[in-house]
Amino acid sequence: MHYLITHVTSYEYPETVAVCHNRVRLTPRKTNRQVCHRFQLEVDPVPNSVTRQSDYFGNLTDYFSIHGFDQKLKVASLSEVEVQPSLELWPEDSEPWESVRANIKSDLSSQGLRIFQLSLASSRVQLSEELREYTLQSFTNSRPITDAVQDLNRRIHEDFVFDQEATTVHTTIDEVFQLRRGVCQDFAHLAIGCLRSIGLAARYVSGYVRTTPPPGAPRLVGADASHAWLSVFCGKLGWVDLDPTNNLLSSDSHICVAWGRDYDDVCPIQGVFVGGGRHELHVSVDVIPWDELPLQNS
């Protein structure tokens, strides 16, 4: 699938902002199934300085600073991305999950150590015996890892209710587990906590997912949103992406922007500012298939 994606974040302040420094992760990653043909970042007012680099996890990151502006800040990105479908997973092609766990602990290569660190607790993914017990219902003895992770993905989807009012960005995994409610960020963190609780490696993935309007209805401008899912290391098969919010393997409807240990490593826009007072935040995202664009944009 070929997409044009716009992501607009607007801030409104009651007072003048003396200075702000921001970190932006909005550039879709290059992967074995995805290529970003074009990326543009526009900031209004124009920053005094802009730099770009890759972070520890290889996410392209833009930094900008503005020295004084009046009440409004707008950060807009435009991306042209092409995504290939994922391969179908067959249990007979994957190793028992215990073998994958053992190799994660024993591989002392630089790549192995990078994978191992994603089996450990992080700031937003704390591990517990309760999570471990829940996870082992899917990870029975010698079960192929791809079969087990898909079963866990299904159970989270069935056991937890999507509820935008139930949690905040600061809600912990333990609270989500007790509430049995949350949003995509919560379910991704929960699934990662489950997998790490039994010694497997999993990372948090931030990006977009294509939404389809009902038959006959027009696409609503700004109706899409950022999305979150997870990727689990499956041994010789490499990393496999799963979306517990929708009970899916990631597909050509999922556009990956960044990955890391948890949300703190991939937050789309982070910043500090001096002055301005309490701000209001507005976010609009559009994920439009290329064949639905006006002819002049083709």
JOPEVEN-V856129 format. One record per residue. N is the residue number from 0. RES is the residue in three letters. PSI is psi in whole degrees, -180 to 180 (999 if undefined). OMEGA is omega as a letter, one per 30 degrees, with the letter a starting at -180 (NA if undefined). D_LAST is the distance of its C-alpha to the last C-alpha in Angstrom with 1 decimal. Layout:
BEGIN
n->N res->RES psi->PSI omega->OMEGA d_last->D_LAST
n->N res->RES psi->PSI omega->OMEGA d_last->D_LAST
END
This chain:
BEGIN
n->0 res->MET psi->146 omega->a d_last->13.8
n->1 res->HIS psi->127 omega->a d_last->10.7
n->2 res->TYR psi->153 omega->l d_last->10.8
n->3 res->LEU psi->125 omega->a d_last->10.2
n->4 res->ILE psi->130 omega->l d_last->13.9
n->5 res->THR psi->140 omega->a d_last->15.8
n->6 res->HIS psi->112 omega->a d_last->19.6
n->7 res->VAL psi->125 omega->l d_last->21.9
n->8 res->THR psi->124 omega->a d_last->25.6
n->9 res->SER psi->136 omega->l d_last->28.0
n->10 res->TYR psi->137 omega->l d_last->31.7
n->11 res->GLU psi->128 omega->a d_last->34.3
n->12 res->TYR psi->142 omega->l d_last->37.8
n->13 res->PRO psi->-17 omega->a d_last->40.9
n->14 res->GLU psi->171 omega->l d_last->42.1
n->15 res->THR psi->138 omega->l d_last->41.0
n->16 res->VAL psi->125 omega->a d_last->39.8
n->17 res->ALA psi->-41 omega->a d_last->41.8
n->18 res->VAL psi->147 omega->l d_last->39.7
n->19 res->CYS psi->146 omega->l d_last->37.1
n->20 res->HIS psi->132 omega->a d_last->35.9
n->21 res->ASN psi->149 omega->l d_last->32.9
n->22 res->ARG psi->128 omega->a d_last->31.4
n->23 res->VAL psi->126 omega->l d_last->27.8
n->24 res->ARG psi->91 omega->a d_last->26.3
n->25 res->LEU psi->-3 omega->a d_last->22.7
n->26 res->THR psi->118 omega->l d_last->21.0
n->27 res->PRO psi->139 omega->a d_last->20.0
n->28 res->ARG psi->156 omega->l d_last->22.4
n->29 res->LYS psi->125 omega->l d_last->21.9
n->30 res->THR psi->-177 omega->l d_last->23.7
n->31 res->ASN psi->-10 omega->l d_last->24.4
n->32 res->ARG psi->0 omega->a d_last->21.7
n->33 res->GLN psi->139 omega->l d_last->19.2
n->34 res->VAL psi->138 omega->l d_last->17.4
n->35 res->CYS psi->110 omega->a d_last->15.9
n->36 res->HIS psi->-27 omega->a d_last->13.4
n->37 res->ARG psi->142 omega->l d_last->13.6
n->38 res->PHE psi->131 omega->l d_last->16.1
n->39 res->GLN psi->136 omega->l d_last->17.3
n->40 res->LEU psi->126 omega->l d_last->20.5
n->41 res->GLU psi->131 omega->l d_last->21.8
n->42 res->VAL psi->132 omega->l d_last->25.4
n->43 res->ASP psi->118 omega->g d_last->27.2
n->44 res->PRO psi->162 omega->a d_last->29.9
n->45 res->VAL psi->128 omega->a d_last->29.1
n->46 res->PRO psi->155 omega->l d_last->31.0
n->47 res->ASN psi->-28 omega->l d_last->34.0
n->48 res->SER psi->146 omega->l d_last->33.0
n->49 res->VAL psi->131 omega->l d_last->30.1
n->50 res->THR psi->160 omega->a d_last->30.5
n->51 res->ARG psi->139 omega->l d_last->28.6
n->52 res->GLN psi->169 omega->l d_last->30.2
n->53 res->SER psi->139 omega->l d_last->30.3
n->54 res->ASP psi->-173 omega->a d_last->32.8
n->55 res->TYR psi->-34 omega->a d_last->35.4
n->56 res->PHE psi->6 omega->l d_last->33.1
n->57 res->GLY psi->11 omega->l d_last->30.3
n->58 res->ASN psi->129 omega->l d_last->28.0
n->59 res->LEU psi->128 omega->a d_last->26.3
n->60 res->THR psi->130 omega->l d_last->28.0
n->61 res->ASP psi->138 omega->l d_last->27.7
n->62 res->TYR psi->135 omega->l d_last->30.9
n->63 res->PHE psi->153 omega->l d_last->31.3
n->64 res->SER psi->142 omega->l d_last->34.4
n->65 res->ILE psi->129 omega->a d_last->34.9
n->66 res->HIS psi->81 omega->l d_last->38.4
n->67 res->GLY psi->122 omega->l d_last->38.9
n->68 res->PHE psi->163 omega->a d_last->36.7
n->69 res->ASP psi->100 omega->l d_last->37.3
n->70 res->GLN psi->-22 omega->a d_last->36.6
n->71 res->LYS psi->137 omega->l d_last->32.8
n->72 res->LEU psi->132 omega->l d_last->30.5
n->73 res->LYS psi->128 omega->l d_last->26.7
n->74 res->VAL psi->116 omega->a d_last->24.8
n->75 res->ALA psi->134 omega->l d_last->21.0
n->76 res->SER psi->150 omega->l d_last->18.7
n->77 res->LEU psi->128 omega->a d_last->14.9
n->78 res->SER psi->138 omega->l d_last->14.0
n->79 res->GLU psi->117 omega->a d_last->11.2
n->80 res->VAL psi->143 omega->l d_last->13.2
n->81 res->GLU psi->130 omega->a d_last->13.6
n->82 res->VAL psi->133 omega->l d_last->16.8
n->83 res->GLN psi->152 omega->l d_last->19.0
n->84 res->PRO psi->152 omega->l d_last->21.6
n->85 res->SER psi->158 omega->l d_last->25.1
n->86 res->LEU psi->148 omega->l d_last->28.0
n->87 res->GLU psi->140 omega->a d_last->30.5
n->88 res->LEU psi->133 omega->l d_last->33.8
n->89 res->TRP psi->125 omega->a d_last->37.1
n->90 res->PRO psi->-35 omega->a d_last->40.3
n->91 res->GLU psi->-15 omega->l d_last->42.2
n->92 res->ASP psi->-5 omega->a d_last->39.8
n->93 res->SER psi->158 omega->a d_last->40.6
n->94 res->GLU psi->160 omega->l d_last->43.8
n->95 res->PRO psi->144 omega->a d_last->46.2
n->96 res->TRP psi->-31 omega->l d_last->45.2
n->97 res->GLU psi->-35 omega->l d_last->48.6
n->98 res->SER psi->-40 omega->l d_last->47.9
n->99 res->VAL psi->-43 omega->l d_last->44.6
n->100 res->ARG psi->-44 omega->a d_last->46.5
n->101 res->ALA psi->-40 omega->a d_last->49.3
n->102 res->ASN psi->-34 omega->l d_last->47.0
n->103 res->ILE psi->-40 omega->a d_last->45.3
n->104 res->LYS psi->-25 omega->a d_last->48.8
n->105 res->SER psi->-17 omega->a d_last->50.0
n->106 res->ASP psi->110 omega->a d_last->47.1
n->107 res->LEU psi->11 omega->l d_last->48.1
n->108 res->SER psi->166 omega->l d_last->45.4
n->109 res->SER psi->-40 omega->l d_last->43.0
n->110 res->GLN psi->-41 omega->l d_last->40.2
n->111 res->GLY psi->-39 omega->l d_last->42.7
n->112 res->LEU psi->-34 omega->l d_last->43.8
n->113 res->ARG psi->-37 omega->l d_last->40.3
n->114 res->ILE psi->-43 omega->a d_last->40.0
n->115 res->PHE psi->-39 omega->a d_last->43.5
n->116 res->GLN psi->-22 omega->l d_last->42.9
n->117 res->LEU psi->8 omega->l d_last->40.3
n->118 res->SER psi->1 omega->a d_last->43.2
n->119 res->LEU psi->162 omega->l d_last->45.1
n->120 res->ALA psi->154 omega->l d_last->45.2
n->121 res->SER psi->-177 omega->a d_last->43.1
n->122 res->SER psi->-35 omega->a d_last->43.2
n->123 res->ARG psi->0 omega->l d_last->41.5
n->124 res->VAL psi->90 omega->l d_last->42.4
n->125 res->GLN psi->144 omega->a d_last->46.1
n->126 res->LEU psi->155 omega->a d_last->47.8
n->127 res->SER psi->160 omega->l d_last->50.5
n->128 res->GLU psi->-33 omega->l d_last->52.8
n->129 res->GLU psi->-44 omega->l d_last->51.4
n->130 res->LEU psi->-41 omega->a d_last->47.9
n->131 res->ARG psi->-45 omega->a d_last->49.4
n->132 res->GLU psi->-40 omega->l d_last->51.3
n->133 res->TYR psi->-41 omega->a d_last->48.3
n->134 res->THR psi->-40 omega->a d_last->46.2
n->135 res->LEU psi->-13 omega->l d_last->49.0
n->136 res->GLN psi->-27 omega->l d_last->48.8
n->137 res->SER psi->-32 omega->a d_last->45.7
n->138 res->PHE psi->73 omega->l d_last->46.7
n->139 res->THR psi->171 omega->a d_last->49.8
n->140 res->ASN psi->125 omega->l d_last->51.8
n->141 res->SER psi->17 omega->l d_last->49.8
n->142 res->ARG psi->136 omega->l d_last->46.8
n->143 res->PRO psi->137 omega->a d_last->43.7
n->144 res->ILE psi->-37 omega->a d_last->41.6
n->145 res->THR psi->-33 omega->l d_last->38.3
n->146 res->ASP psi->-42 omega->a d_last->40.3
n->147 res->ALA psi->-44 omega->a d_last->42.0
n->148 res->VAL psi->-34 omega->l d_last->38.9
n->149 res->GLN psi->-33 omega->l d_last->37.2
n->150 res->ASP psi->-42 omega->l d_last->40.4
n->151 res->LEU psi->-42 omega->l d_last->40.5
n->152 res->ASN psi->-46 omega->l d_last->36.9
n->153 res->ARG psi->-43 omega->a d_last->37.9
n->154 res->ARG psi->-41 omega->l d_last->41.1
n->155 res->ILE psi->-42 omega->l d_last->39.6
n->156 res->HIS psi->-39 omega->a d_last->37.1
n->157 res->GLU psi->-32 omega->a d_last->40.1
n->158 res->ASP psi->-17 omega->a d_last->42.6
n->159 res->PHE psi->141 omega->a d_last->40.7
n->160 res->VAL psi->133 omega->l d_last->39.2
n->161 res->PHE psi->120 omega->a d_last->36.0
n->162 res->ASP psi->108 omega->a d_last->37.3
n->163 res->GLN psi->-15 omega->a d_last->35.6
n->164 res->GLU psi->-9 omega->a d_last->39.0
n->165 res->ALA psi->-28 omega->a d_last->41.1
n->166 res->THR psi->170 omega->l d_last->40.3
n->167 res->THR psi->178 omega->l d_last->39.2
n->168 res->VAL psi->-17 omega->a d_last->37.6
n->169 res->HIS psi->0 omega->a d_last->41.2
n->170 res->THR psi->134 omega->a d_last->42.4
n->171 res->THR psi->165 omega->l d_last->43.9
n->172 res->ILE psi->-43 omega->a d_last->43.6
n->173 res->ASP psi->-40 omega->l d_last->47.2
n->174 res->GLU psi->-41 omega->l d_last->46.5
n->175 res->VAL psi->-42 omega->a d_last->43.4
n->176 res->PHE psi->-38 omega->l d_last->45.5
n->177 res->GLN psi->-41 omega->a d_last->48.2
n->178 res->LEU psi->-33 omega->a d_last->46.0
n->179 res->ARG psi->31 omega->l d_last->44.0
n->180 res->ARG psi->158 omega->l d_last->41.1
n->181 res->GLY psi->-162 omega->l d_last->38.2
n->182 res->VAL psi->-176 omega->a d_last->34.5
n->183 res->CYS psi->-39 omega->l d_last->32.1
n->184 res->GLN psi->-42 omega->l d_last->33.5
n->185 res->ASP psi->-45 omega->a d_last->37.0
n->186 res->PHE psi->-34 omega->l d_last->36.3
n->187 res->ALA psi->-47 omega->l d_last->34.7
n->188 res->HIS psi->-42 omega->a d_last->37.7
n->189 res->LEU psi->-48 omega->a d_last->40.1
n->190 res->ALA psi->-40 omega->l d_last->38.8
n->191 res->ILE psi->-44 omega->l d_last->38.9
n->192 res->GLY psi->-39 omega->l d_last->42.4
n->193 res->CYS psi->-49 omega->a d_last->43.4
n->194 res->LEU psi->-42 omega->l d_last->42.3
n->195 res->ARG psi->-26 omega->a d_last->43.9
n->196 res->SER psi->-19 omega->l d_last->47.0
n->197 res->ILE psi->16 omega->l d_last->47.7
n->198 res->GLY psi->9 omega->l d_last->46.8
n->199 res->LEU psi->161 omega->a d_last->43.3
n->200 res->ALA psi->132 omega->l d_last->40.4
n->201 res->ALA psi->146 omega->l d_last->37.4
n->202 res->ARG psi->155 omega->l d_last->34.9
n->203 res->TYR psi->133 omega->a d_last->33.0
n->204 res->VAL psi->130 omega->l d_last->29.1
n->205 res->SER psi->141 omega->l d_last->27.0
n->206 res->GLY psi->-142 omega->a d_last->23.4
n->207 res->TYR psi->156 omega->l d_last->21.2
n->208 res->VAL psi->137 omega->l d_last->21.2
n->209 res->ARG psi->132 omega->l d_last->18.7
n->210 res->THR psi->145 omega->a d_last->20.6
n->211 res->THR psi->122 omega->l d_last->20.2
n->212 res->PRO psi->160 omega->l d_last->21.5
n->213 res->PRO psi->155 omega->a d_last->24.3
n->214 res->PRO psi->130 omega->l d_last->23.7
n->215 res->GLY psi->-11 omega->a d_last->22.9
n->216 res->ALA psi->143 omega->l d_last->22.5
n->217 res->PRO psi->157 omega->l d_last->19.5
n->218 res->ARG psi->131 omega->a d_last->18.0
n->219 res->LEU psi->126 omega->l d_last->20.2
n->220 res->VAL psi->129 omega->l d_last->18.8
n->221 res->GLY psi->9 omega->a d_last->20.7
n->222 res->ALA psi->-19 omega->l d_last->22.2
n->223 res->ASP psi->173 omega->a d_last->21.3
n->224 res->ALA psi->166 omega->l d_last->23.5
n->225 res->SER psi->152 omega->a d_last->24.4
n->226 res->HIS psi->162 omega->l d_last->26.0
n->227 res->ALA psi->141 omega->l d_last->28.7
n->228 res->TRP psi->-161 omega->a d_last->30.0
n->229 res->LEU psi->163 omega->l d_last->32.1
n->230 res->SER psi->132 omega->a d_last->32.4
n->231 res->VAL psi->139 omega->l d_last->35.8
n->232 res->PHE psi->123 omega->a d_last->37.2
n->233 res->CYS psi->40 omega->l d_last->38.2
n->234 res->GLY psi->-128 omega->a d_last->40.1
n->235 res->LYS psi->-19 omega->l d_last->39.1
n->236 res->LEU psi->-10 omega->a d_last->35.9
n->237 res->GLY psi->-149 omega->a d_last->34.8
n->238 res->TRP psi->134 omega->l d_last->33.0
n->239 res->VAL psi->127 omega->a d_last->31.9
n->240 res->ASP psi->135 omega->l d_last->29.9
n->241 res->LEU psi->147 omega->a d_last->31.2
n->242 res->ASP psi->93 omega->a d_last->30.3
n->243 res->PRO psi->-24 omega->l d_last->33.6
n->244 res->THR psi->-37 omega->a d_last->32.2
n->245 res->ASN psi->4 omega->a d_last->30.5
n->246 res->ASN psi->54 omega->a d_last->32.7
n->247 res->LEU psi->153 omega->l d_last->29.9
n->248 res->LEU psi->146 omega->l d_last->29.3
n->249 res->SER psi->147 omega->a d_last->26.1
n->250 res->SER psi->-165 omega->l d_last->23.1
n->251 res->ASP psi->7 omega->l d_last->19.4
n->252 res->SER psi->-8 omega->a d_last->19.5
n->253 res->HIS psi->126 omega->l d_last->21.2
n->254 res->ILE psi->115 omega->a d_last->19.7
n->255 res->CYS psi->131 omega->l d_last->22.5
n->256 res->VAL psi->-50 omega->a d_last->23.0
n->257 res->ALA psi->158 omega->l d_last->26.7
n->258 res->TRP psi->159 omega->a d_last->30.0
n->259 res->GLY psi->-162 omega->a d_last->33.7
n->260 res->ARG psi->-39 omega->l d_last->37.1
n->261 res->ASP psi->-170 omega->a d_last->36.2
n->262 res->TYR psi->-34 omega->a d_last->34.3
n->263 res->ASP psi->-27 omega->a d_last->36.1
n->264 res->ASP psi->-12 omega->a d_last->34.4
n->265 res->VAL psi->7 omega->a d_last->30.8
n->266 res->CYS psi->127 omega->a d_last->31.0
n->267 res->PRO psi->-44 omega->l d_last->27.6
n->268 res->ILE psi->124 omega->l d_last->29.5
n->269 res->GLN psi->144 omega->l d_last->33.2
n->270 res->GLY psi->169 omega->l d_last->35.2
n->271 res->VAL psi->148 omega->l d_last->38.6
n->272 res->PHE psi->155 omega->l d_last->39.5
n->273 res->VAL psi->125 omega->a d_last->42.7
n->274 res->GLY psi->-172 omega->l d_last->43.4
n->275 res->GLY psi->-30 omega->a d_last->41.2
n->276 res->GLY psi->-167 omega->a d_last->43.1
n->277 res->ARG psi->125 omega->a d_last->41.6
n->278 res->HIS psi->161 omega->l d_last->37.8
n->279 res->GLU psi->142 omega->a d_last->35.4
n->280 res->LEU psi->135 omega->l d_last->32.2
n->281 res->HIS psi->131 omega->a d_last->29.0
n->282 res->VAL psi->135 omega->l d_last->26.0
n->283 res->SER psi->129 omega->a d_last->22.6
n->284 res->VAL psi->135 omega->l d_last->20.0
n->285 res->ASP psi->126 omega->l d_last->16.7
n->286 res->VAL psi->105 omega->a d_last->15.2
n->287 res->ILE psi->121 omega->l d_last->12.1
n->288 res->PRO psi->143 omega->a d_last->10.8
n->289 res->TRP psi->-36 omega->a d_last->7.1
n->290 res->ASP psi->-3 omega->l d_last->7.7
n->291 res->GLU psi->-1 omega->l d_last->9.3
n->292 res->LEU psi->156 omega->l d_last->6.9
n->293 res->PRO psi->151 omega->a d_last->7.1
n->294 res->LEU psi->-32 omega->a d_last->5.3
n->295 res->GLN psi->-16 omega->l d_last->5.6
n->296 res->ASN psi->-3 omega->a d_last->3.8
n->297 res->SER psi->999 omega->NA d_last->0.0
END
